Amino acid sequence: MQDEKEKYVKITIRLTERQRERLENRAEKSGVAMAEYVRSLLTKKALAVEPPMELWRLLDALYEVHDLLLRAKTPEFTEAARKLEERILDLQAAFTAPRKAAS
């Protein structure tokens, strides 16, 4: 199968002078042209999108259950609360942590 060469398209963006200088400096330090540096950003970590309000409501409800488990003051419930808190933190991280940009 023959490799198809991708066609580049031109985009125009507005930056402040300071932003442009920072972009130029970072590209220079990386040893690439600004366009190549910007393209490389697409394959690096991208900021996560703001999670929906429903997620925060769910986390609040889960923490209420967590607190009830801790109030029971039994080893079994304390352990269940610890495991629940781990899952809550995993869920929160999955929605709020930076992640690899989609290709």
ABEGO torsion letter per residue (X at the ends): XBBBBBBBBBBBBBBBAAAAAAAAAAAAAAGBBAAAAAAAAAABBBBBBBBBAAAAAAAAAAAAAAAAAAAAGBAAAAAAAAAAAAAAAAAAAAAABBBBBBX
